[in-house]
Amino acid sequence: MSLPIAILPGVSRGGSTVAAGLVCGLKRPDAARFSFFIAIPAIGGAKLLELLKILRGKVAVDVAW
């Protein structure tokens, strides 16, 4: 059974992807860029799930500006 590293305390997604990029031979700027771009699908997916909850009426939305 494999244990995902992300569930260990203190290990961030950004830090682990930058570290993995450096281990694979990327330069620091390229590893940081890779880490940033790999976050886009995760953030977009989370926002999509929140939008679906709002559209289904499961989450109250405060529209006071």
CHARMM-style PDB file with segment names, atoms N, HN, CA, C and O in Angstrom:
ATOM      1  N   MET     1       0.849  -1.178   0.000  1.00  0.00      PROA
ATOM      2  CA  MET     1       0.000   0.000   0.000  1.00  0.00      PROA
ATOM      3  C   MET     1       0.891   1.237   0.000  1.00  0.00      PROA
ATOM      4  O   MET     1       1.808   1.344   0.815  1.00  0.00      PROA
ATOM      5  N   SER     2       0.627   2.165  -0.906  1.00  0.00      PROA
ATOM      6  HN  SER     2      -0.118   2.079  -1.567  1.00  0.00      PROA
ATOM      7  CA  SER     2       1.419   3.396  -0.953  1.00  0.00      PROA
ATOM      8  C   SER     2       0.711   4.492  -0.176  1.00  0.00      PROA
ATOM      9  O   SER     2      -0.517   4.563  -0.156  1.00  0.00      PROA
ATOM     10  N   LEU     3       1.492   5.334   0.453  1.00  0.00      PROA
ATOM     11  HN  LEU     3       2.490   5.277   0.436  1.00  0.00      PROA
ATOM     12  CA  LEU     3       0.962   6.430   1.259  1.00  0.00      PROA
ATOM     13  C   LEU     3       1.203   7.737   0.528  1.00  0.00      PROA
ATOM     14  O   LEU     3       2.355   8.090   0.275  1.00  0.00      PROA
ATOM     15  N   PRO     4       0.136   8.474   0.177  1.00  0.00      PROA
ATOM     16  CA  PRO     4       0.347   9.767  -0.473  1.00  0.00      PROA
ATOM     17  C   PRO     4       1.094  10.716   0.456  1.00  0.00      PROA
ATOM     18  O   PRO     4       0.744  10.841   1.629  1.00  0.00      PROA
ATOM     19  N   ILE     5       2.097  11.370  -0.051  1.00  0.00      PROA
ATOM     20  HN  ILE     5       2.381  11.268  -1.005  1.00  0.00      PROA
ATOM     21  CA  ILE     5       2.916  12.265   0.760  1.00  0.00      PROA
ATOM     22  C   ILE     5       2.118  13.482   1.206  1.00  0.00      PROA
ATOM     23  O   ILE     5       2.404  14.050   2.260  1.00  0.00      PROA
ATOM     24  N   ALA     6       1.133  13.887   0.432  1.00  0.00      PROA
ATOM     25  HN  ALA     6       0.901  13.426  -0.425  1.00  0.00      PROA
ATOM     26  CA  ALA     6       0.388  15.108   0.730  1.00  0.00      PROA
ATOM     27  C   ALA     6      -0.377  15.038   2.047  1.00  0.00      PROA
ATOM     28  O   ALA     6      -0.742  16.081   2.590  1.00  0.00      PROA
ATOM     29  N   ILE     7      -0.633  13.845   2.576  1.00  0.00      PROA
ATOM     30  HN  ILE     7      -0.337  12.998   2.135  1.00  0.00      PROA
ATOM     31  CA  ILE     7      -1.382  13.769   3.830  1.00  0.00      PROA
ATOM     32  C   ILE     7      -0.479  13.903   5.047  1.00  0.00      PROA
ATOM     33  O   ILE     7      -0.980  13.970   6.170  1.00  0.00      PROA
ATOM     34  N   LEU     8       0.834  13.942   4.859  1.00  0.00      PROA
ATOM     35  HN  LEU     8       1.240  13.887   3.947  1.00  0.00      PROA
ATOM     36  CA  LEU     8       1.739  14.124   5.984  1.00  0.00      PROA
ATOM     37  C   LEU     8       1.720  15.583   6.430  1.00  0.00      PROA
ATOM     38  O   LEU     8       1.687  16.483   5.591  1.00  0.00      PROA
ATOM     39  N   PRO     9       1.741  15.825   7.725  1.00  0.00      PROA
ATOM     40  CA  PRO     9       1.713  17.205   8.220  1.00  0.00      PROA
ATOM     41  C   PRO     9       2.921  18.012   7.744  1.00  0.00      PROA
ATOM     42  O   PRO     9       4.053  17.529   7.767  1.00  0.00      PROA
ATOM     43  N   GLY    10       2.666  19.231   7.319  1.00  0.00      PROA
ATOM     44  HN  GLY    10       1.747  19.624   7.300  1.00  0.00      PROA
ATOM     45  CA  GLY    10       3.738  20.132   6.933  1.00  0.00      PROA
ATOM     46  C   GLY    10       4.208  20.004   5.498  1.00  0.00      PROA
ATOM     47  O   GLY    10       5.081  20.760   5.071  1.00  0.00      PROA
ATOM     48  N   VAL    11       3.654  19.070   4.746  1.00  0.00      PROA
ATOM     49  HN  VAL    11       2.946  18.456   5.093  1.00  0.00      PROA
ATOM     50  CA  VAL    11       4.062  18.903   3.352  1.00  0.00      PROA
ATOM     51  C   VAL    11       3.026  19.594   2.473  1.00  0.00      PROA
ATOM     52  O   VAL    11       1.869  19.177   2.411  1.00  0.00      PROA
ATOM     53  N   SER    12       3.460  20.658   1.794  1.00  0.00      PROA
ATOM     54  HN  SER    12       4.400  20.996   1.845  1.00  0.00      PROA
ATOM     55  CA  SER    12       2.527  21.395   0.943  1.00  0.00      PROA
ATOM     56  C   SER    12       2.587  20.894  -0.492  1.00  0.00      PROA
ATOM     57  O   SER    12       3.567  20.281  -0.915  1.00  0.00      PROA
ATOM     58  N   ARG    13       1.524  21.166  -1.224  1.00  0.00      PROA
ATOM     59  HN  ARG    13       0.728  21.664  -0.881  1.00  0.00      PROA
ATOM     60  CA  ARG    13       1.490  20.790  -2.630  1.00  0.00      PROA
ATOM     61  C   ARG    13       2.571  21.532  -3.400  1.00  0.00      PROA
ATOM     62  O   ARG    13       3.283  20.942  -4.212  1.00  0.00      PROA
ATOM     63  N   GLY    14       2.687  22.823  -3.141  1.00  0.00      PROA
ATOM     64  HN  GLY    14       2.108  23.302  -2.481  1.00  0.00      PROA
ATOM     65  CA  GLY    14       3.683  23.623  -3.852  1.00  0.00      PROA
ATOM     66  C   GLY    14       5.097  23.168  -3.561  1.00  0.00      PROA
ATOM     67  O   GLY    14       5.907  23.006  -4.474  1.00  0.00      PROA
ATOM     68  N   GLY    15       5.392  22.964  -2.296  1.00  0.00      PROA
ATOM     69  HN  GLY    15       4.734  23.095  -1.554  1.00  0.00      PROA
ATOM     70  CA  GLY    15       6.732  22.534  -1.920  1.00  0.00      PROA
ATOM     71  C   GLY    15       7.089  21.172  -2.468  1.00  0.00      PROA
ATOM     72  O   GLY    15       8.219  20.945  -2.899  1.00  0.00      PROA
ATOM     73  N   SER    16       6.128  20.264  -2.452  1.00  0.00      PROA
ATOM     74  HN  SER    16       5.210  20.449  -2.102  1.00  0.00      PROA
ATOM     75  CA  SER    16       6.422  18.924  -2.957  1.00  0.00      PROA
ATOM     76  C   SER    16       6.591  18.911  -4.470  1.00  0.00      PROA
ATOM     77  O   SER    16       7.420  18.159  -4.982  1.00  0.00      PROA
ATOM     78  N   THR    17       5.820  19.732  -5.207  1.00  0.00      PROA
ATOM     79  HN  THR    17       5.147  20.343  -4.790  1.00  0.00      PROA
ATOM     80  CA  THR    17       5.987  19.747  -6.658  1.00  0.00      PROA
ATOM     81  C   THR    17       7.279  20.451  -7.067  1.00  0.00      PROA
ATOM     82  O   THR    17       7.921  20.042  -8.035  1.00  0.00      PROA
ATOM     83  N   VAL    18       7.668  21.497  -6.348  1.00  0.00      PROA
ATOM     84  HN  VAL    18       7.147  21.829  -5.561  1.00  0.00      PROA
ATOM     85  CA  VAL    18       8.948  22.154  -6.638  1.00  0.00      PROA
ATOM     86  C   VAL    18      10.096  21.196  -6.339  1.00  0.00      PROA
ATOM     87  O   VAL    18      11.028  21.077  -7.134  1.00  0.00      PROA
ATOM     88  N   ALA    19      10.035  20.511  -5.195  1.00  0.00      PROA
ATOM     89  HN  ALA    19       9.278  20.607  -4.548  1.00  0.00      PROA
ATOM     90  CA  ALA    19      11.082  19.556  -4.830  1.00  0.00      PROA
ATOM     91  C   ALA    19      11.176  18.426  -5.853  1.00  0.00      PROA
ATOM     92  O   ALA    19      12.272  18.018  -6.236  1.00  0.00      PROA
ATOM     93  N   ALA    20      10.023  17.924  -6.294  1.00  0.00      PROA
ATOM     94  HN  ALA    20       9.132  18.255  -5.984  1.00  0.00      PROA
ATOM     95  CA  ALA    20      10.028  16.853  -7.291  1.00  0.00      PROA
ATOM     96  C   ALA    20      10.620  17.348  -8.606  1.00  0.00      PROA
ATOM     97  O   ALA    20      11.363  16.619  -9.263  1.00  0.00      PROA
ATOM     98  N   GLY    21      10.302  18.569  -8.991  1.00  0.00      PROA
ATOM     99  HN  GLY    21       9.698  19.161  -8.458  1.00  0.00      PROA
ATOM    100  CA  GLY    21      10.869  19.138 -10.210  1.00  0.00      PROA
ATOM    101  C   GLY    21      12.378  19.275 -10.128  1.00  0.00      PROA
ATOM    102  O   GLY    21      13.087  18.993 -11.093  1.00  0.00      PROA
ATOM    103  N   LEU    22      12.868  19.710  -8.971  1.00  0.00      PROA
ATOM    104  HN  LEU    22      12.291  19.939  -8.187  1.00  0.00      PROA
ATOM    105  CA  LEU    22      14.312  19.844  -8.791  1.00  0.00      PROA
ATOM    106  C   LEU    22      14.999  18.486  -8.821  1.00  0.00      PROA
ATOM    107  O   LEU    22      16.082  18.348  -9.390  1.00  0.00      PROA
ATOM    108  N   VAL    23      14.373  17.482  -8.208  1.00  0.00      PROA
ATOM    109  HN  VAL    23      13.494  17.594  -7.746  1.00  0.00      PROA
ATOM    110  CA  VAL    23      14.938  16.127  -8.220  1.00  0.00      PROA
ATOM    111  C   VAL    23      14.979  15.580  -9.645  1.00  0.00      PROA
ATOM    112  O   VAL    23      15.887  14.832 -10.005  1.00  0.00      PROA
ATOM    113  N   CYS    24      13.990  15.959 -10.448  1.00  0.00      PROA
ATOM    114  HN  CYS    24      13.252  16.567 -10.155  1.00  0.00      PROA
ATOM    115  CA  CYS    24      13.945  15.485 -11.839  1.00  0.00      PROA
ATOM    116  C   CYS    24      14.856  16.280 -12.769  1.00  0.00      PROA
ATOM    117  O   CYS    24      14.920  16.001 -13.967  1.00  0.00      PROA
ATOM    118  N   GLY    25      15.560  17.267 -12.220  1.00  0.00      PROA
ATOM    119  HN  GLY    25      15.508  17.493 -11.247  1.00  0.00      PROA
ATOM    120  CA  GLY    25      16.531  17.992 -13.021  1.00  0.00      PROA
ATOM    121  C   GLY    25      16.090  19.339 -13.552  1.00  0.00      PROA
ATOM    122  O   GLY    25      16.811  19.950 -14.340  1.00  0.00      PROA
ATOM    123  N   LEU    26      14.930  19.819 -13.147  1.00  0.00      PROA
ATOM    124  HN  LEU    26      14.344  19.323 -12.507  1.00  0.00      PROA
ATOM    125  CA  LEU    26      14.494  21.144 -13.591  1.00  0.00      PROA
ATOM    126  C   LEU    26      15.268  22.224 -12.853  1.00  0.00      PROA
ATOM    127  O   LEU    26      15.712  22.022 -11.723  1.00  0.00      PROA
ATOM    128  N   LYS    27      15.425  23.362 -13.494  1.00  0.00      PROA
ATOM    129  HN  LYS    27      15.064  23.526 -14.412  1.00  0.00      PROA
ATOM    130  CA  LYS    27      16.007  24.518 -12.823  1.00  0.00      PROA
ATOM    131  C   LYS    27      14.930  25.143 -11.944  1.00  0.00      PROA
ATOM    132  O   LYS    27      13.739  24.921 -12.163  1.00  0.00      PROA
ATOM    133  N   ARG    28      15.352  25.932 -10.942  1.00  0.00      PROA
ATOM    134  HN  ARG    28      16.319  26.112 -10.765  1.00  0.00      PROA
ATOM    135  CA  ARG    28      14.400  26.504  -9.986  1.00  0.00      PROA
ATOM    136  C   ARG    28      13.252  27.267 -10.642  1.00  0.00      PROA
ATOM    137  O   ARG    28      12.097  27.026 -10.289  1.00  0.00      PROA
ATOM    138  N   PRO    29      13.515  28.175 -11.578  1.00  0.00      PROA
ATOM    139  CA  PRO    29      12.382  28.901 -12.187  1.00  0.00      PROA
ATOM    140  C   PRO    29      11.419  27.964 -12.923  1.00  0.00      PROA
ATOM    141  O   PRO    29      10.204  28.161 -12.890  1.00  0.00      PROA
ATOM    142  N   ASP    30      11.966  26.954 -13.581  1.00  0.00      PROA
ATOM    143  HN  ASP    30      12.953  26.794 -13.608  1.00  0.00      PROA
ATOM    144  CA  ASP    30      11.099  26.013 -14.296  1.00  0.00      PROA
ATOM    145  C   ASP    30      10.286  25.161 -13.322  1.00  0.00      PROA
ATOM    146  O   ASP    30       9.119  24.867 -13.581  1.00  0.00      PROA
ATOM    147  N   ALA    31      10.896  24.763 -12.205  1.00  0.00      PROA
ATOM    148  HN  ALA    31      11.845  25.001 -11.994  1.00  0.00      PROA
ATOM    149  CA  ALA    31      10.181  23.982 -11.195  1.00  0.00      PROA
ATOM    150  C   ALA    31       9.066  24.816 -10.572  1.00  0.00      PROA
ATOM    151  O   ALA    31       7.973  24.303 -10.329  1.00  0.00      PROA
ATOM    152  N   ALA    32       9.329  26.092 -10.313  1.00  0.00      PROA
ATOM    153  HN  ALA    32      10.216  26.509 -10.510  1.00  0.00      PROA
ATOM    154  CA  ALA    32       8.306  26.970  -9.744  1.00  0.00      PROA
ATOM    155  C   ALA    32       7.170  27.193 -10.739  1.00  0.00      PROA
ATOM    156  O   ALA    32       6.000  27.198 -10.356  1.00  0.00      PROA
ATOM    157  N   ARG    33       7.507  27.377 -12.005  1.00  0.00      PROA
ATOM    158  HN  ARG    33       8.457  27.373 -12.316  1.00  0.00      PROA
ATOM    159  CA  ARG    33       6.484  27.557 -13.051  1.00  0.00      PROA
ATOM    160  C   ARG    33       5.619  26.299 -13.169  1.00  0.00      PROA
ATOM    161  O   ARG    33       4.396  26.381 -13.279  1.00  0.00      PROA
ATOM    162  N   PHE    34       6.276  25.134 -13.145  1.00  0.00      PROA
ATOM    163  HN  PHE    34       7.269  25.067 -13.056  1.00  0.00      PROA
ATOM    164  CA  PHE    34       5.554  23.865 -13.197  1.00  0.00      PROA
ATOM    165  C   PHE    34       4.587  23.748 -12.019  1.00  0.00      PROA
ATOM    166  O   PHE    34       3.438  23.339 -12.190  1.00  0.00      PROA
ATOM    167  N   SER    35       5.058  24.111 -10.820  1.00  0.00      PROA
ATOM    168  HN  SER    35       5.991  24.443 -10.681  1.00  0.00      PROA
ATOM    169  CA  SER    35       4.222  24.031  -9.630  1.00  0.00      PROA
ATOM    170  C   SER    35       3.011  24.948  -9.754  1.00  0.00      PROA
ATOM    171  O   SER    35       1.901  24.576  -9.375  1.00  0.00      PROA
ATOM    172  N   PHE    36       3.232  26.148 -10.287  1.00  0.00      PROA
ATOM    173  HN  PHE    36       4.134  26.450 -10.595  1.00  0.00      PROA
ATOM    174  CA  PHE    36       2.129  27.085 -10.474  1.00  0.00      PROA
ATOM    175  C   PHE    36       1.108  26.539 -11.467  1.00  0.00      PROA
ATOM    176  O   PHE    36      -0.093  26.569 -11.200  1.00  0.00      PROA
ATOM    177  N   PHE    37       1.570  26.048 -12.599  1.00  0.00      PROA
ATOM    178  HN  PHE    37       2.546  26.024 -12.816  1.00  0.00      PROA
ATOM    179  CA  PHE    37       0.649  25.577 -13.634  1.00  0.00      PROA
ATOM    180  C   PHE    37      -0.096  24.311 -13.217  1.00  0.00      PROA
ATOM    181  O   PHE    37      -1.238  24.107 -13.627  1.00  0.00      PROA
ATOM    182  N   ILE    38       0.528  23.468 -12.416  1.00  0.00      PROA
ATOM    183  HN  ILE    38       1.456  23.634 -12.082  1.00  0.00      PROA
ATOM    184  CA  ILE    38      -0.151  22.248 -11.989  1.00  0.00      PROA
ATOM    185  C   ILE    38      -1.253  22.553 -10.971  1.00  0.00      PROA
ATOM    186  O   ILE    38      -2.138  21.727 -10.748  1.00  0.00      PROA
ATOM    187  N   ALA    39      -1.202  23.738 -10.352  1.00  0.00      PROA
ATOM    188  HN  ALA    39      -0.484  24.410 -10.533  1.00  0.00      PROA
ATOM    189  CA  ALA    39      -2.241  24.133  -9.393  1.00  0.00      PROA
ATOM    190  C   ALA    39      -3.519  24.580 -10.092  1.00  0.00      PROA
ATOM    191  O   ALA    39      -4.598  24.512  -9.504  1.00  0.00      PROA
ATOM    192  N   ILE    40      -3.415  25.029 -11.320  1.00  0.00      PROA
ATOM    193  HN  ILE    40      -2.538  25.085 -11.798  1.00  0.00      PROA
ATOM    194  CA  ILE    40      -4.584  25.578 -12.021  1.00  0.00      PROA
ATOM    195  C   ILE    40      -5.729  24.571 -12.127  1.00  0.00      PROA
ATOM    196  O   ILE    40      -6.861  24.943 -11.815  1.00  0.00      PROA
ATOM    197  N   PRO    41      -5.512  23.318 -12.547  1.00  0.00      PROA
ATOM    198  CA  PRO    41      -6.639  22.369 -12.600  1.00  0.00      PROA
ATOM    199  C   PRO    41      -7.237  22.077 -11.221  1.00  0.00      PROA
ATOM    200  O   PRO    41      -8.452  21.918 -11.101  1.00  0.00      PROA
ATOM    201  N   ALA    42      -6.410  22.005 -10.190  1.00  0.00      PROA
ATOM    202  HN  ALA    42      -5.423  22.134 -10.288  1.00  0.00      PROA
ATOM    203  CA  ALA    42      -6.923  21.725  -8.844  1.00  0.00      PROA
ATOM    204  C   ALA    42      -7.791  22.875  -8.346  1.00  0.00      PROA
ATOM    205  O   ALA    42      -8.870  22.642  -7.801  1.00  0.00      PROA
ATOM    206  N   ILE    43      -7.339  24.100  -8.524  1.00  0.00      PROA
ATOM    207  HN  ILE    43      -6.463  24.289  -8.967  1.00  0.00      PROA
ATOM    208  CA  ILE    43      -8.108  25.262  -8.085  1.00  0.00      PROA
ATOM    209  C   ILE    43      -9.381  25.401  -8.922  1.00  0.00      PROA
ATOM    210  O   ILE    43     -10.456  25.673  -8.389  1.00  0.00      PROA
ATOM    211  N   GLY    44      -9.250  25.213 -10.224  1.00  0.00      PROA
ATOM    212  HN  GLY    44      -8.376  24.992 -10.657  1.00  0.00      PROA
ATOM    213  CA  GLY    44     -10.424  25.295 -11.100  1.00  0.00      PROA
ATOM    214  C   GLY    44     -11.459  24.231 -10.772  1.00  0.00      PROA
ATOM    215  O   GLY    44     -12.659  24.507 -10.789  1.00  0.00      PROA
ATOM    216  N   GLY    45     -11.009  23.019 -10.473  1.00  0.00      PROA
ATOM    217  HN  GLY    45     -10.034  22.795 -10.459  1.00  0.00      PROA
ATOM    218  CA  GLY    45     -11.937  21.947 -10.098  1.00  0.00      PROA
ATOM    219  C   GLY    45     -12.657  22.240  -8.798  1.00  0.00      PROA
ATOM    220  O   GLY    45     -13.854  21.977  -8.675  1.00  0.00      PROA
ATOM    221  N   ALA    46     -11.940  22.782  -7.827  1.00  0.00      PROA
ATOM    222  HN  ALA    46     -10.968  22.996  -7.926  1.00  0.00      PROA
ATOM    223  CA  ALA    46     -12.563  23.139  -6.546  1.00  0.00      PROA
ATOM    224  C   ALA    46     -13.612  24.224  -6.750  1.00  0.00      PROA
ATOM    225  O   ALA    46     -14.691  24.164  -6.162  1.00  0.00      PROA
ATOM    226  N   LYS    47     -13.301  25.209  -7.576  1.00  0.00      PROA
ATOM    227  HN  LYS    47     -12.424  25.258  -8.054  1.00  0.00      PROA
ATOM    228  CA  LYS    47     -14.259  26.287  -7.845  1.00  0.00      PROA
ATOM    229  C   LYS    47     -15.484  25.762  -8.591  1.00  0.00      PROA
ATOM    230  O   LYS    47     -16.606  26.203  -8.340  1.00  0.00      PROA
ATOM    231  N   LEU    48     -15.267  24.824  -9.501  1.00  0.00      PROA
ATOM    232  HN  LEU    48     -14.356  24.465  -9.704  1.00  0.00      PROA
ATOM    233  CA  LEU    48     -16.384  24.226 -10.230  1.00  0.00      PROA
ATOM    234  C   LEU    48     -17.310  23.466  -9.275  1.00  0.00      PROA
ATOM    235  O   LEU    48     -18.532  23.557  -9.390  1.00  0.00      PROA
ATOM    236  N   LEU    49     -16.730  22.721  -8.337  1.00  0.00      PROA
ATOM    237  HN  LEU    49     -15.737  22.646  -8.244  1.00  0.00      PROA
ATOM    238  CA  LEU    49     -17.558  22.006  -7.363  1.00  0.00      PROA
ATOM    239  C   LEU    49     -18.352  22.977  -6.493  1.00  0.00      PROA
ATOM    240  O   LEU    49     -19.518  22.723  -6.191  1.00  0.00      PROA
ATOM    241  N   GLU    50     -17.734  24.082  -6.089  1.00  0.00      PROA
ATOM    242  HN  GLU    50     -16.787  24.288  -6.334  1.00  0.00      PROA
ATOM    243  CA  GLU    50     -18.451  25.092  -5.307  1.00  0.00      PROA
ATOM    244  C   GLU    50     -19.579  25.716  -6.123  1.00  0.00      PROA
ATOM    245  O   GLU    50     -20.669  25.948  -5.601  1.00  0.00      PROA
ATOM    246  N   LEU    51     -19.320  25.987  -7.398  1.00  0.00      PROA
ATOM    247  HN  LEU    51     -18.435  25.798  -7.822  1.00  0.00      PROA
ATOM    248  CA  LEU    51     -20.353  26.547  -8.259  1.00  0.00      PROA
ATOM    249  C   LEU    51     -21.533  25.583  -8.393  1.00  0.00      PROA
ATOM    250  O   LEU    51     -22.689  26.005  -8.374  1.00  0.00      PROA
ATOM    251  N   LEU    52     -21.240  24.290  -8.526  1.00  0.00      PROA
ATOM    252  HN  LEU    52     -20.301  23.947  -8.541  1.00  0.00      PROA
ATOM    253  CA  LEU    52     -22.319  23.300  -8.618  1.00  0.00      PROA
ATOM    254  C   LEU    52     -23.145  23.260  -7.336  1.00  0.00      PROA
ATOM    255  O   LEU    52     -24.366  23.119  -7.393  1.00  0.00      PROA
ATOM    256  N   LYS    53     -22.492  23.382  -6.179  1.00  0.00      PROA
ATOM    257  HN  LYS    53     -21.500  23.497  -6.132  1.00  0.00      PROA
ATOM    258  CA  LYS    53     -23.228  23.418  -4.914  1.00  0.00      PROA
ATOM    259  C   LYS    53     -24.143  24.637  -4.862  1.00  0.00      PROA
ATOM    260  O   LYS    53     -25.281  24.545  -4.403  1.00  0.00      PROA
ATOM    261  N   ILE    54     -23.649  25.771  -5.329  1.00  0.00      PROA
ATOM    262  HN  ILE    54     -22.724  25.846  -5.702  1.00  0.00      PROA
ATOM    263  CA  ILE    54     -24.447  27.000  -5.322  1.00  0.00      PROA
ATOM    264  C   ILE    54     -25.641  26.859  -6.264  1.00  0.00      PROA
ATOM    265  O   ILE    54     -26.762  27.225  -5.912  1.00  0.00      PROA
ATOM    266  N   LEU    55     -25.399  26.332  -7.454  1.00  0.00      PROA
ATOM    267  HN  LEU    55     -24.488  26.034  -7.740  1.00  0.00      PROA
ATOM    268  CA  LEU    55     -26.478  26.188  -8.432  1.00  0.00      PROA
ATOM    269  C   LEU    55     -27.533  25.191  -7.977  1.00  0.00      PROA
ATOM    270  O   LEU    55     -28.705  25.334  -8.324  1.00  0.00      PROA
ATOM    271  N   ARG    56     -27.139  24.187  -7.209  1.00  0.00      PROA
ATOM    272  HN  ARG    56     -26.186  24.070  -6.927  1.00  0.00      PROA
ATOM    273  CA  ARG    56     -28.096  23.198  -6.704  1.00  0.00      PROA
ATOM    274  C   ARG    56     -28.803  23.682  -5.445  1.00  0.00      PROA
ATOM    275  O   ARG    56     -29.705  23.008  -4.948  1.00  0.00      PROA
ATOM    276  N   GLY    57     -28.411  24.833  -4.925  1.00  0.00      PROA
ATOM    277  HN  GLY    57     -27.678  25.381  -5.329  1.00  0.00      PROA
ATOM    278  CA  GLY    57     -29.059  25.402  -3.759  1.00  0.00      PROA
ATOM    279  C   GLY    57     -28.583  24.824  -2.442  1.00  0.00      PROA
ATOM    280  O   GLY    57     -29.250  25.004  -1.423  1.00  0.00      PROA
ATOM    281  N   LYS    58     -27.456  24.139  -2.428  1.00  0.00      PROA
ATOM    282  HN  LYS    58     -26.915  23.993  -3.256  1.00  0.00      PROA
ATOM    283  CA  LYS    58     -26.951  23.533  -1.197  1.00  0.00      PROA
ATOM    284  C   LYS    58     -26.104  24.501  -0.375  1.00  0.00      PROA
ATOM    285  O   LYS    58     -25.764  24.210   0.772  1.00  0.00      PROA
ATOM    286  N   VAL    59     -25.765  25.647  -0.954  1.00  0.00      PROA
ATOM    287  HN  VAL    59     -26.042  25.884  -1.886  1.00  0.00      PROA
ATOM    288  CA  VAL    59     -24.953  26.644  -0.262  1.00  0.00      PROA
ATOM    289  C   VAL    59     -25.641  27.994  -0.400  1.00  0.00      PROA
ATOM    290  O   VAL    59     -26.025  28.399  -1.497  1.00  0.00      PROA
ATOM    291  N   ALA    60     -25.791  28.686   0.726  1.00  0.00      PROA
ATOM    292  HN  ALA    60     -25.479  28.358   1.617  1.00  0.00      PROA
ATOM    293  CA  ALA    60     -26.392  30.013   0.695  1.00  0.00      PROA
ATOM    294  C   ALA    60     -25.352  31.010   0.182  1.00  0.00      PROA
ATOM    295  O   ALA    60     -24.179  30.937   0.546  1.00  0.00      PROA
ATOM    296  N   VAL    61     -25.789  31.930  -0.657  1.00  0.00      PROA
ATOM    297  HN  VAL    61     -26.742  31.990  -0.953  1.00  0.00      PROA
ATOM    298  CA  VAL    61     -24.905  32.928  -1.218  1.00  0.00      PROA
ATOM    299  C   VAL    61     -25.351  34.301  -0.729  1.00  0.00      PROA
ATOM    300  O   VAL    61     -26.514  34.677  -0.874  1.00  0.00      PROA
ATOM    301  N   ASP    62     -24.414  35.040  -0.149  1.00  0.00      PROA
ATOM    302  HN  ASP    62     -23.469  34.734  -0.031  1.00  0.00      PROA
ATOM    303  CA  ASP    62     -24.694  36.402   0.302  1.00  0.00      PROA
ATOM    304  C   ASP    62     -24.384  37.338  -0.857  1.00  0.00      PROA
ATOM    305  O   ASP    62     -23.230  37.453  -1.271  1.00  0.00      PROA
ATOM    306  N   VAL    63     -25.392  38.002  -1.378  1.00  0.00      PROA
ATOM    307  HN  VAL    63     -26.329  37.909  -1.042  1.00  0.00      PROA
ATOM    308  CA  VAL    63     -25.194  38.872  -2.527  1.00  0.00      PROA
ATOM    309  C   VAL    63     -25.056  40.338  -2.147  1.00  0.00      PROA
ATOM    310  O   VAL    63     -25.119  41.209  -3.014  1.00  0.00      PROA
ATOM    311  N   ALA    64     -24.871  40.619  -0.866  1.00  0.00      PROA
ATOM    312  HN  ALA    64     -24.820  39.911  -0.162  1.00  0.00      PROA
ATOM    313  CA  ALA    64     -24.687  41.995  -0.431  1.00  0.00      PROA
ATOM    314  C   ALA    64     -23.300  42.473  -0.867  1.00  0.00      PROA
ATOM    315  O   ALA    64     -22.282  41.883  -0.507  1.00  0.00      PROA
ATOM    316  N   TRP    65     -23.284  43.537  -1.635  1.00  0.00      PROA
ATOM    317  HN  TRP    65     -24.111  44.017  -1.928  1.00  0.00      PROA
ATOM    318  CA  TRP    65     -22.008  44.059  -2.133  1.00  0.00      PROA
ATOM    319  C   TRP    65     -21.543  45.099  -1.174  1.00  0.00      PROA
ATOM    320  OT1 TRP    65     -20.483  45.692  -1.374  1.00  0.00      PROA
TER     321      TRP     65
END
